[in-house]
Amino acid sequence: MNSIVLMAEVLTDPELRRTPDNQSSIASFLVQFAGGRAEEAPYRIKVVGWNNLADEMVEKYHKGDQVVVEGRLRLDTVDRGTYKEKRTELIAQRVHSFGAGSTVSNATDVSAAPARSTRSNPSNSAPTSTYVPVATPAIDAPDYDDIPF
C-alpha cells in the first residue's frame, strides 16, 4: 500500500499546466518539512494534483501556507545520458489548510472559504485549536498482574 500524510510548508506558489490534449489540469508546488533529526536540513518534495484538486490548489494555497497533504509517492527515473536521475513526487489526493486562521478541513465550496490573510512570518504560525485531555474513569480496567506470561 502506497499512502502518505505529510504536514509541510508551501515553498512556491502553485503552477498550473494542462495535458497536451487539453483534457486535464495539473498543478504542482514545492513543499518543505522537517528532517528526522534536529541537525538535518529540511526535506523538500514536489506535490502534484490533478483535475479539480489542481484547480483548488491554485486558488487556495500560496507560498508560506502550512498544509497537510494526503496522497501517494511516485519515483521516476530520468535518463540524462551519462547518469540517471531519480525524482520523487507526492501525488496528492487531498490537501488541507493548517495553521493560524485556517481550519483543518478540505472545503469543497471555495467561495465559502474565508479570505486569505497575509502573515508576516508564516514559520511562527501555530494551530488555532488546543488539545485538552479528558480524564476517563478506570471502570473495568484490566489487572496486568493476572497475565499468565
DSSP file (Angstrom, degrees, kcal/mol; ACC not computed):
  #  RESIDUE AA STRUCTURE BP1 BP2  ACC     N-H-->O    O-->H-N    N-H-->O    O-->H-N    TCO  KAPPA ALPHA  PHI   PSI    X-CA   Y-CA   Z-CA
    1    1 A M              0   0    0      0, 0.0     2,-0.7     0, 0.0    71,-0.0   0.000 360.0 360.0 360.0 130.5    0.0    0.0    0.0
    2    2 A N        +     0   0    0      2,-0.0     2,-0.3    70,-0.0     0, 0.0  -0.879 360.0 139.9-111.5  97.6    1.4    3.4   -1.0
    3    3 A S        +     0   0    0     -2,-0.7     2,-0.3    69,-0.1    69,-0.2  -1.000  21.0 177.0-143.8 139.2   -0.1    6.1    1.2
    4    4 A I  E     -A   71   0A   0     67,-2.5    67,-2.3    -2,-0.3     2,-0.4  -0.999  16.4-164.0-144.4 143.9    1.4    9.1    2.9
    5    5 A V  E     -A   70   0A   0     -2,-0.3     2,-0.4    65,-0.2    65,-0.2  -0.999  21.9-177.9-124.9 125.5    0.2   12.0    5.0
    6    6 A L  E     -A   69   0A   0     63,-2.6    63,-3.1    -2,-0.4     2,-0.5  -0.986  21.4-155.4-133.1 129.8    2.6   14.9    5.2
    7    7 A M  E     +A   68   0A   0     -2,-0.4     2,-0.3    61,-0.2    61,-0.2  -0.920  39.5 144.7-101.5 125.0    2.5   18.2    7.1
    8    8 A A  E     -A   67   0A   0     59,-2.6    59,-2.9    -2,-0.5     2,-0.4  -0.917  49.0-104.0-152.7 171.5    4.6   20.8    5.3
    9    9 A E  E     -AB  66  32A   0     23,-2.6    23,-2.2    -2,-0.3     2,-0.4  -0.899  36.8-119.6-105.2 134.7    5.1   24.5    4.4
   10   10 A V  E     - B   0  31A   0     55,-2.9    54,-3.2    -2,-0.4    21,-0.3  -0.616  28.7-177.7 -74.9 123.6    4.5   25.6    0.8
   11   11 A L        +     0   0    0     19,-3.4     2,-0.3    -2,-0.4    20,-0.2   0.750  64.9  31.7 -94.2 -28.4    7.7   27.0   -0.7
   12   12 A T  S    S-     0   0    0     18,-1.1    -1,-0.2    50,-0.1     3,-0.1  -0.953  87.3-102.9-130.7 149.8    6.5   28.0   -4.2
   13   13 A D        -     0   0    0     -2,-0.3    49,-0.1     1,-0.1    17,-0.1  -0.429  55.8 -91.1 -63.9 144.4    3.2   29.3   -5.5
   14   14 A P        -     0   0    0      0, 0.0     2,-0.5     0, 0.0    15,-0.2  -0.277  36.5-145.6 -60.8 143.4    1.3   26.5   -7.3
   15   15 A E  E     -C   28   0A   0     13,-2.5    13,-1.6    -3,-0.1     2,-0.5  -0.952  10.1-150.4-111.9 127.1    1.9   26.3  -11.1
   16   16 A L  E     +C   27   0A   0     -2,-0.5     2,-0.3    11,-0.2    11,-0.2  -0.849  21.8 166.0-104.0 130.9   -1.0   25.2  -13.3
   17   17 A R  E     -C   26   0A   0      9,-3.1     9,-2.6    -2,-0.5     2,-0.3  -0.825  24.0-135.2-130.7 171.4   -0.5   23.3  -16.6
   18   18 A R  E     -C   25   0A   0     -2,-0.3     7,-0.2     7,-0.2    -2,-0.0  -0.939  26.8-105.3-126.5 151.8   -2.7   21.3  -18.9
   19   19 A T    >   -     0   0    0      5,-2.4     3,-2.4    -2,-0.3     7,-0.0  -0.341  41.3-103.4 -67.8 159.1   -2.2   18.0  -20.6
   20   20 A P  T 3  S+     0   0    0      0, 0.0    -1,-0.1     0, 0.0    -2,-0.0   0.816 124.6  51.5 -57.0 -31.6   -1.3   18.1  -24.4
   21   21 A D  T 3  S-     0   0    0      1,-0.0    -2,-0.1     3,-0.0     0, 0.0   0.428 109.7-126.3 -85.8   3.4   -4.9   17.1  -25.3
   22   22 A N  S <  S+     0   0    0     -3,-2.4     3,-0.1     2,-0.2    -1,-0.0   0.728  79.0 115.0  62.6  24.9   -6.2   19.9  -23.0
   23   23 A Q  S    S+     0   0    0      1,-0.2     2,-0.3     2,-0.0    -1,-0.1   0.749  70.1  36.3 -94.6 -28.2   -8.4   17.4  -21.1
   24   24 A S        -     0   0    0     27,-0.0    -5,-2.4     2,-0.0     2,-0.4  -0.941  66.9-140.1-130.8 147.8   -6.8   17.5  -17.7
   25   25 A S  E     -C   18   0A   0     -2,-0.3    26,-2.8    -7,-0.2     2,-0.4  -0.837  15.5-164.3-104.8 148.0   -5.3   20.2  -15.5
   26   26 A I  E     -CD  17  50A   0     -9,-2.6    -9,-3.1    -2,-0.4     2,-0.4  -0.998   4.6-173.5-133.0 127.5   -2.2   19.6  -13.4
   27   27 A A  E     +CD  16  49A   0     22,-2.6    22,-2.9    -2,-0.4     2,-0.3  -0.933   6.3 178.5-120.2 147.9   -0.9   21.8  -10.5
   28   28 A S  E     +CD  15  48A   0    -13,-1.6   -13,-2.5    -2,-0.4     2,-0.3  -0.997   6.8 171.6-146.2 148.4    2.3   21.4   -8.6
   29   29 A F  E     - D   0  47A   0     18,-1.8    18,-3.2    -2,-0.3     2,-0.4  -0.976  32.3-112.6-149.6 160.9    4.2   23.2   -5.9
   30   30 A L  E     - D   0  46A   0     -2,-0.3   -19,-3.4    16,-0.2   -18,-1.1  -0.792  32.1-170.0 -96.9 134.4    7.2   22.6   -3.8
   31   31 A V  E     -BD  10  45A   0     14,-2.6    14,-1.9    -2,-0.4     2,-0.4  -0.849   8.8-150.6-121.4 160.8    6.9   21.9    0.0
   32   32 A Q  E     +BD   9  44A   0    -23,-2.2   -23,-2.6    -2,-0.3     2,-0.3  -0.990  14.9 176.5-131.6 138.6    9.4   21.6    2.8
   33   33 A F  E     - D   0  43A   0     10,-2.4    10,-2.6    -2,-0.4   -25,-0.1  -0.965  37.3 -85.6-141.1 158.3    9.2   19.6    6.0
   34   34 A A        -     0   0    0     -2,-0.3     7,-0.1     8,-0.2     4,-0.1  -0.228  42.9-117.6 -65.9 147.3   11.5   19.0    9.0
   35   35 A G        -     0   0    0      5,-0.4    -1,-0.1     2,-0.3     5,-0.0  -0.161  31.3 -99.6 -74.1 175.5   14.1   16.3    8.8
   36   36 A G  S    S+     0   0    0      3,-0.0     2,-0.3     2,-0.0    -1,-0.1   0.771 106.4  38.6 -69.9 -26.8   14.2   13.3   11.2
   37   37 A R  S >  S-     0   0    0      4,-0.1     3,-1.0     1,-0.1    -2,-0.3  -0.867  85.0-117.1-124.2 158.2   16.8   14.8   13.4
   38   38 A A  T 3  S+     0   0    0     -2,-0.3    -3,-0.1     1,-0.2    -1,-0.1   0.840 114.0  52.0 -62.7 -34.7   17.4   18.4   14.6
   39   39 A E  T 3  S+     0   0    0      2,-0.1    -1,-0.2    -3,-0.0     2,-0.2   0.605  90.9  97.2 -81.1 -10.1   20.7   18.7   12.8
   40   40 A E  S <  S-     0   0    0     -3,-1.0    -5,-0.4     1,-0.1     3,-0.1  -0.511  79.7-114.6 -79.0 145.9   19.3   17.5    9.5
   41   41 A A        -     0   0    0     -2,-0.2    -4,-0.1     1,-0.1    -1,-0.1  -0.422  44.5 -89.0 -70.6 153.3   18.4   20.1    6.8
   42   42 A P        -     0   0    0      0, 0.0     2,-0.2     0, 0.0    -8,-0.2  -0.317  42.5-121.8 -63.4 148.2   14.6   20.2    5.9
   43   43 A Y  E     -D   33   0A   0    -10,-2.6   -10,-2.4    -3,-0.1     2,-0.4  -0.617  22.1-155.1 -89.1 151.3   13.4   17.9    3.2
   44   44 A R  E     +D   32   0A   0     -2,-0.2     2,-0.3   -12,-0.2   -12,-0.2  -0.973  14.9 171.9-127.7 143.6   11.7   19.2    0.0
   45   45 A I  E     -D   31   0A   0    -14,-1.9   -14,-2.6    -2,-0.4     2,-0.4  -0.994  32.4-115.9-149.2 148.8    9.4   17.4   -2.3
   46   46 A K  E     -De  30  89A   0     42,-0.8    44,-2.9    -2,-0.3     2,-0.5  -0.725  25.3-152.6 -86.2 130.7    7.2   18.3   -5.2
   47   47 A V  E     -De  29  90A   0    -18,-3.2   -18,-1.8    -2,-0.4     2,-0.4  -0.909  11.6-166.9-105.2 130.6    3.4   17.9   -4.7
   48   48 A V  E     -De  28  91A   0     42,-2.7    44,-2.9    -2,-0.5     2,-0.3  -0.966   5.7-175.1-122.7 132.4    1.3   17.3   -7.8
   49   49 A G  E     -D   27   0A   0    -22,-2.9   -22,-2.6    -2,-0.4     2,-0.3  -0.960  11.7-145.6-126.0 146.9   -2.5   17.5   -8.0
   50   50 A W  E >>  -D   26   0A   0     42,-0.4     3,-1.3    -2,-0.3     4,-0.5  -0.830  51.2 -31.1-114.6 149.5   -4.8   16.6  -11.0
   51   51 A N  H 3> S+     0   0    0    -26,-2.8     4,-1.9    -2,-0.3     3,-0.2  -0.195 129.0   9.2  55.0-121.9   -8.1   18.0  -12.3
   52   52 A N  H 3> S+     0   0    0      1,-0.2     4,-2.2     2,-0.2    -1,-0.3   0.878 133.0  52.0 -60.6 -39.2  -10.4   19.5   -9.7
   53   53 A L  H <> S+     0   0    0     -3,-1.3     4,-2.7     1,-0.2    -1,-0.2   0.879 106.7  54.7 -64.3 -36.7   -7.7   19.2   -7.0
   54   54 A A  H  X S+     0   0    0     -4,-0.5     4,-1.8   -29,-0.3    -2,-0.2   0.927 109.1  46.9 -61.6 -45.2   -5.3   21.1   -9.3
   55   55 A D  H  X S+     0   0    0     -4,-1.9     4,-1.8     1,-0.2    -2,-0.2   0.902 113.3  49.2 -63.4 -40.8   -7.7   24.0   -9.7
   56   56 A E  H  X S+     0   0    0     -4,-2.2     4,-2.8     1,-0.2     5,-0.4   0.891 107.6  54.7 -65.4 -40.3   -8.3   24.1   -5.9
   57   57 A M  H  X S+     0   0    0     -4,-2.7     4,-1.7     1,-0.2    -1,-0.2   0.904 109.5  47.1 -60.4 -41.8   -4.6   24.0   -5.2
   58   58 A V  H  < S+     0   0    0     -4,-1.8    -1,-0.2     1,-0.2    -2,-0.2   0.880 117.4  42.5 -68.8 -37.8   -4.0   27.1   -7.4
   59   59 A E  H  < S+     0   0    0     -4,-1.8    -2,-0.2    -5,-0.2    -1,-0.2   0.879 124.6  29.8 -76.0 -39.2   -7.0   29.0   -5.9
   60   60 A K  H  < S+     0   0    0     -4,-2.8     2,-0.4    -5,-0.1    -3,-0.2   0.764 106.3  64.4 -98.9 -27.6   -6.4   28.2   -2.2
   61   61 A Y     <  +     0   0    0     -4,-1.7     2,-0.3    -5,-0.4    -1,-0.0  -0.816  52.2 168.1-114.2 141.5   -2.7   27.7   -1.5
   62   62 A H    >   -     0   0    0     -2,-0.4     3,-2.1   -49,-0.1   -52,-0.3  -0.884  47.4 -62.8-140.7 167.9    0.2   30.1   -1.7
   63   63 A K  T 3  S+     0   0    0     -2,-0.3   -52,-0.2     1,-0.3     3,-0.1  -0.279 120.5  25.2 -53.8 131.5    3.8   30.4   -0.7
   64   64 A G  T 3  S+     0   0    0    -54,-3.2    -1,-0.3     1,-0.3   -53,-0.1   0.207  88.6 131.5  97.1 -15.0    4.2   30.3    3.1
   65   65 A D    <   -     0   0    0     -3,-2.1   -55,-2.9   -55,-0.1     2,-0.5  -0.387  55.7-130.0 -70.1 148.2    1.0   28.4    3.8
   66   66 A Q  E     +AF   9  98A   0     32,-0.5    32,-2.4   -57,-0.2     2,-0.3  -0.879  36.7 176.5 -96.3 129.2    1.0   25.4    6.1
   67   67 A V  E     -AF   8  97A   0    -59,-2.9   -59,-2.6    -2,-0.5     2,-0.5  -0.915  32.3-142.5-133.7 157.3   -0.7   22.3    4.6
   68   68 A V  E     -AF   7  96A   0     28,-2.3    28,-2.8    -2,-0.3     2,-0.5  -0.995  26.2-162.8-116.2 122.4   -1.4   18.7    5.3
   69   69 A V  E     -AF   6  95A   0    -63,-3.1   -63,-2.6    -2,-0.5     2,-0.4  -0.917   7.6-166.1-113.0 128.8   -1.2   16.6    2.1
   70   70 A E  E     +AF   5  94A   0     24,-2.7    23,-3.4    -2,-0.5    24,-1.8  -0.930  41.4  89.9-108.6 136.5   -2.6   13.1    1.7
   71   71 A G  E     -AF   4  92A   0    -67,-2.3   -67,-2.5    -2,-0.4     2,-0.3  -0.926  66.0 -69.3 176.8-150.6   -1.5   11.1   -1.3
   72   72 A R  E     - F   0  91A   0     19,-1.9    19,-3.0    -2,-0.3     2,-0.3  -0.956  37.4-114.7-136.6 153.8    1.0    8.5   -2.6
   73   73 A L  E     - F   0  90A   0     -2,-0.3     2,-0.4    17,-0.2    17,-0.2  -0.661  25.0-168.2 -89.9 144.6    4.6    8.7   -3.5
   74   74 A R  E     - F   0  89A   0     15,-2.6    15,-2.6    -2,-0.3     2,-0.5  -1.000   5.2-159.7-132.4 131.9    5.9    8.3   -7.1
   75   75 A L  E     - F   0  88A   0     -2,-0.4     2,-0.4    13,-0.2    13,-0.2  -0.956  11.2-172.9-113.1 122.0    9.5    7.7   -8.0
   76   76 A D  E     - F   0  87A   0     11,-3.0    11,-3.1    -2,-0.5     2,-0.5  -0.887  13.7-147.7-113.1 145.3   10.6    8.5  -11.6
   77   77 A T  E     - F   0  86A   0     -2,-0.4     2,-0.5     9,-0.2     9,-0.2  -0.966  12.0-163.9-112.8 125.0   13.9    7.8  -13.2
   78   78 A V  E     - F   0  85A   0      7,-3.5     7,-3.2    -2,-0.5     2,-0.6  -0.938  16.0-135.7-111.7 124.5   15.1   10.3  -15.9
   79   79 A D  E     - F   0  84A   0     -2,-0.5     5,-0.2     5,-0.2     3,-0.1  -0.704  21.2-179.3 -82.6 116.8   17.9    9.2  -18.2
   80   80 A R        -     0   0    0      3,-2.9     2,-1.5    -2,-0.6     4,-0.1   0.095  47.8-109.8-102.0  20.1   20.4   12.1  -18.5
   81   81 A G  S    S+     0   0    0      1,-0.2    -1,-0.1     2,-0.1     3,-0.1  -0.590 111.1  35.1  90.3 -77.6   22.8   10.4  -20.9
   82   82 A T  S    S+     0   0    0     -2,-1.5     2,-0.3     1,-0.1    -1,-0.2   0.662 130.8  14.9 -86.6 -16.1   25.8    9.8  -18.7
   83   83 A Y  S    S-     0   0    0     -5,-0.0    -3,-2.9     2,-0.0     2,-0.5  -0.967  72.0-118.5-150.3 164.1   23.7    9.3  -15.5
   84   84 A K  E     - F   0  79A   0     -2,-0.3     2,-0.4    -5,-0.2    -5,-0.2  -0.931  24.0-151.7-110.1 130.8   20.2    8.5  -14.3
   85   85 A E  E     - F   0  78A   0     -7,-3.2    -7,-3.5    -2,-0.5     2,-0.5  -0.850   5.1-148.8-103.1 133.6   18.4   11.0  -12.1
   86   86 A K  E     - F   0  77A   0     -2,-0.4     2,-0.4    -9,-0.2    -9,-0.2  -0.876  13.2-170.1-103.1 133.2   15.7    9.9   -9.6
   87   87 A R  E     - F   0  76A   0    -11,-3.1   -11,-3.0    -2,-0.5     2,-0.4  -0.980   7.1-156.1-124.5 133.2   12.9   12.2   -8.8
   88   88 A T  E     + F   0  75A   0     -2,-0.4   -42,-0.8   -13,-0.2     2,-0.3  -0.916  14.7 179.2-109.2 134.3   10.3   11.7   -6.1
   89   89 A E  E     -eF  46  74A   0    -15,-2.6   -15,-2.6    -2,-0.4     2,-0.7  -0.954  26.4-134.5-130.2 151.0    6.9   13.3   -6.2
   90   90 A L  E     -eF  47  73A   0    -44,-2.9   -42,-2.7    -2,-0.3     2,-0.9  -0.931  18.0-151.1-103.7 112.1    3.9   13.3   -3.9
   91   91 A I  E     -eF  48  72A   0    -19,-3.0   -19,-1.9    -2,-0.7   -42,-0.2  -0.756  23.0-139.3 -85.1 108.4    0.7   12.7   -6.0
   92   92 A A  E     + F   0  71A   0    -44,-2.9   -42,-0.4    -2,-0.9   -21,-0.3  -0.424  34.1 172.4 -77.1 139.4   -1.9   14.5   -3.9
   93   93 A Q  E    S+     0   0A   0    -23,-3.4     2,-0.3     1,-0.5   -22,-0.2   0.624  79.3   8.8-107.3 -31.0   -5.4   13.1   -3.3
   94   94 A R  E     - F   0  70A   0    -24,-1.8   -24,-2.7     2,-0.0    -1,-0.5  -0.988  61.0-162.8-147.1 147.2   -6.4   15.7   -0.7
   95   95 A V  E     - F   0  69A   0     -2,-0.3     2,-0.4   -26,-0.2   -26,-0.2  -0.998  11.5-169.3-132.4 130.5   -4.8   18.9    0.6
   96   96 A H  E     - F   0  68A   0    -28,-2.8   -28,-2.3    -2,-0.4     2,-0.2  -0.917  22.6-120.1-119.4 144.0   -5.9   20.6    3.8
   97   97 A S  E     - F   0  67A   0      8,-0.6     2,-0.3    -2,-0.4   -30,-0.2  -0.528  33.3-178.1 -75.4 149.4   -5.0   24.0    5.2
   98   98 A F  E     + F   0  66A   0    -32,-2.4   -32,-0.5    -2,-0.2     2,-0.3  -0.963  33.3  45.3-151.7 132.2   -3.2   24.0    8.6
   99   99 A G  S >  S-     0   0    0     -2,-0.3     3,-1.6     3,-0.3    29,-0.4  -0.805  89.6  -7.7 132.4-172.1   -2.1   26.9   10.8
  100  100 A A  T 3  S+     0   0    0     -2,-0.3   -34,-0.1     1,-0.3     3,-0.1  -0.314 126.4   8.5 -61.4 131.3   -3.2   30.2   12.2
  101  101 A G  T 3  S+     0   0    0      1,-0.3     2,-0.3    15,-0.1    -1,-0.3   0.594 112.3  93.3  78.0  11.5   -6.5   31.4   10.8
  102  102 A S    <   -     0   0    0     -3,-1.6    26,-0.3    14,-0.0     2,-0.3  -0.858  65.5-128.8-131.2 167.2   -7.4   28.2    9.0
  103  103 A T        -     0   0    0     -2,-0.3    -6,-0.3     2,-0.2    -3,-0.0  -0.746  20.6-124.5-110.7 163.1   -9.2   25.1    9.5
  104  104 A V  S    S+     0   0    0     -2,-0.3     2,-0.3    -8,-0.1    -6,-0.1  -0.120  79.2  99.3 -99.1  36.6   -8.0   21.5    9.0
  105  105 A S  S    S-     0   0    0    -10,-0.0     2,-0.9     2,-0.0    -8,-0.6  -0.873  73.8-126.3-119.9 157.3  -10.9   20.6    6.7
  106  106 A N        -     0   0    0     -2,-0.3     2,-0.3   -10,-0.1   -10,-0.1  -0.808  28.2-157.8-104.1  92.4  -11.0   20.4    3.0
  107  107 A A        -     0   0    0     -2,-0.9     6,-0.1     1,-0.2     3,-0.0  -0.527   9.7-160.6 -73.5 130.9  -13.9   22.6    2.0
  108  108 A T  S    S+     0   0    0     -2,-0.3     2,-1.0     1,-0.2    -1,-0.2   0.758  80.0  71.7 -82.6 -24.1  -15.3   21.8   -1.5
  109  109 A D    >   -     0   0    0      1,-0.2     3,-1.0     2,-0.1     4,-0.3  -0.784  62.4-177.1 -93.6  98.2  -17.0   25.2   -1.8
  110  110 A V  G >  S+     0   0    0     -2,-1.0     3,-1.2     1,-0.3    -1,-0.2   0.806  78.0  63.5 -66.6 -30.4  -14.1   27.6   -2.3
  111  111 A S  G 3  S+     0   0    0      1,-0.3    -1,-0.3    -3,-0.1    -2,-0.1   0.754 100.3  53.4 -68.2 -22.4  -16.4   30.6   -2.4
  112  112 A A  G <  S+     0   0    0     -3,-1.0    -1,-0.3     2,-0.1    -2,-0.2   0.534  87.1 105.1 -87.4  -6.7  -17.5   29.9    1.2
  113  113 A A  S <  S-     0   0    0     -3,-1.2     3,-0.1    -4,-0.3    -3,-0.0  -0.437  80.7-103.8 -74.0 147.3  -13.9   29.8    2.5
  114  114 A P        -     0   0    0      0, 0.0    -1,-0.1     0, 0.0     3,-0.1  -0.298  45.9 -88.3 -67.7 156.5  -12.6   32.8    4.4
  115  115 A A        -     0   0    0      1,-0.1     2,-0.3    -2,-0.0     0, 0.0  -0.337  48.7-101.8 -64.8 145.9  -10.3   35.3    2.7
  116  116 A R        -     0   0    0     -3,-0.1     2,-0.2     1,-0.1    -1,-0.1  -0.529  37.1-141.8 -72.7 127.7   -6.7   34.5    2.9
  117  117 A S        -     0   0    0     -2,-0.3     2,-0.6   -16,-0.1    -1,-0.1  -0.605  12.8-119.9 -90.7 153.1   -4.9   36.6    5.5
  118  118 A T        -     0   0    0     -2,-0.2     2,-0.4     2,-0.0    -1,-0.0  -0.815  28.1-163.0 -93.2 124.8   -1.4   38.0    5.0
  119  119 A R        -     0   0    0     -2,-0.6     6,-0.0     1,-0.1     0, 0.0  -0.893  15.7-152.7-109.8 137.1    1.0   36.8    7.6
  120  120 A S  S    S+     0   0    0     -2,-0.4    -1,-0.1     1,-0.3    -2,-0.0   0.825  92.8  19.3 -78.1 -29.8    4.3   38.5    8.1
  121  121 A N    >   +     0   0    0      1,-0.1     3,-1.5   -57,-0.0    -1,-0.3  -0.733  64.5 179.4-140.7  89.6    6.1   35.4    9.4
  122  122 A P  G >  S+     0   0    0      0, 0.0     3,-1.4     0, 0.0   -22,-0.1   0.710  76.9  69.9 -66.7 -19.9    4.4   32.1    8.4
  123  123 A S  G 3  S+     0   0    0      1,-0.3   -58,-0.0  -114,-0.0   -59,-0.0   0.722  96.9  53.2 -71.6 -17.6    7.0   29.9   10.1
  124  124 A N  G <  S+     0   0    0     -3,-1.5    -1,-0.3     2,-0.1     2,-0.1   0.342  82.0 120.6 -95.5   6.5    5.7   31.1   13.5
  125  125 A S    <   -     0   0    0     -3,-1.4     3,-0.0    -4,-0.1    -6,-0.0  -0.395  43.4-167.8 -71.4 149.6    2.1   30.2   12.8
  126  126 A A        -     0   0    0     -2,-0.1    -2,-0.1     1,-0.0    -1,-0.0  -0.915  31.5 -82.2-134.4 159.2    0.5   27.7   15.2
  127  127 A P        -     0   0    0      0, 0.0   -27,-0.2     0, 0.0   -24,-0.1  -0.309  32.5-138.3 -60.0 146.3   -2.6   25.6   15.2
  128  128 A T  S    S+     0   0    0    -29,-0.4     2,-0.3   -26,-0.3   -28,-0.1   0.698  82.1  66.2 -82.2 -19.6   -5.7   27.5   16.4
  129  129 A S        -     0   0    0      2,-0.0     2,-0.3     0, 0.0     0, 0.0  -0.735  69.4-150.0-103.0 153.5   -7.1   24.7   18.5
  130  130 A T        -     0   0    0     -2,-0.3     2,-0.5     2,-0.0    -2,-0.0  -0.909  17.8-119.2-120.5 150.9   -5.5   23.2   21.6
  131  131 A Y        -     0   0    0     -2,-0.3    -2,-0.0     2,-0.0     0, 0.0  -0.763  25.1-172.1 -90.5 126.6   -5.7   19.6   22.9
  132  132 A V        -     0   0    0     -2,-0.5     2,-0.1     2,-0.0    -2,-0.0  -0.964  20.5-135.1-119.0 112.4   -7.3   19.2   26.3
  133  133 A P        -     0   0    0      0, 0.0     2,-0.5     0, 0.0    -2,-0.0  -0.382  13.9-143.5 -68.4 144.7   -7.1   15.7   27.7
  134  134 A V        -     0   0    0     -2,-0.1     2,-0.3     2,-0.0    -2,-0.0  -0.934  14.0-126.8-111.2 127.3  -10.2   14.3   29.3
  135  135 A A        -     0   0    0     -2,-0.5     0, 0.0     1,-0.0     0, 0.0  -0.540  23.9-158.5 -73.4 133.4   -9.9   12.1   32.3
  136  136 A T        -     0   0    0     -2,-0.3     2,-0.0     2,-0.0    -1,-0.0  -0.925  21.5-111.3-113.5 139.9  -11.7    8.8   32.0
  137  137 A P        -     0   0    0      0, 0.0     2,-1.4     0, 0.0    -1,-0.0  -0.360  24.4-122.5 -68.1 148.1  -12.8    6.7   34.9
  138  138 A A    >   +     0   0    0      3,-0.1     3,-0.8    -2,-0.0     2,-0.4  -0.425  49.6 159.8 -89.8  60.5  -11.0    3.4   35.4
  139  139 A I  T 3  S-     0   0    0     -2,-1.4    -3,-0.0     1,-0.3     0, 0.0  -0.720  72.3  -4.5 -85.3 130.0  -14.1    1.2   35.3
  140  140 A D  T 3  S+     0   0    0     -2,-0.4    -1,-0.3     1,-0.2     3,-0.1   0.847  87.6 176.9  55.8  38.1  -13.3   -2.4   34.5
  141  141 A A    <   -     0   0    0     -3,-0.8    -1,-0.2     1,-0.1    -3,-0.1  -0.510  35.2-105.4 -70.0 139.4   -9.6   -1.6   34.0
  142  142 A P        -     0   0    0      0, 0.0     2,-0.9     0, 0.0    -1,-0.1  -0.362  21.9-130.6 -67.9 145.6   -7.6   -4.7   33.2
  143  143 A D    >   -     0   0    0      1,-0.1     3,-1.5    -3,-0.1     4,-0.1  -0.857  18.1-167.1 -96.3 104.4   -5.4   -6.1   36.0
  144  144 A Y  G >  S+     0   0    0     -2,-0.9     3,-0.9     1,-0.3    -1,-0.1   0.626  80.0  70.5 -72.4 -12.4   -2.0   -6.6   34.3
  145  145 A D  G 3  S+     0   0    0      1,-0.2    -1,-0.3    -3,-0.1    -2,-0.0   0.680  91.4  61.2 -74.0 -16.8   -0.6   -8.7   37.2
  146  146 A D  G <  S+     0   0    0     -3,-1.5    -1,-0.2     2,-0.0    -2,-0.2   0.402  72.3 118.1 -90.5   2.6   -3.0  -11.5   36.3
  147  147 A I    <   -     0   0    0     -3,-0.9    -3,-0.0     1,-0.1     0, 0.0  -0.583  63.1-140.4 -73.4 126.8   -1.5  -12.0   32.8
  148  148 A P              0   0    0      0, 0.0    -1,-0.1     0, 0.0    -3,-0.0   0.327 360.0 360.0 -76.8   9.0   -0.1  -15.6   32.7
  149  149 A F              0   0    0      0, 0.0    -2,-0.0     0, 0.0    -3,-0.0   0.417 360.0 360.0-128.1 360.0    3.1  -14.8   30.8
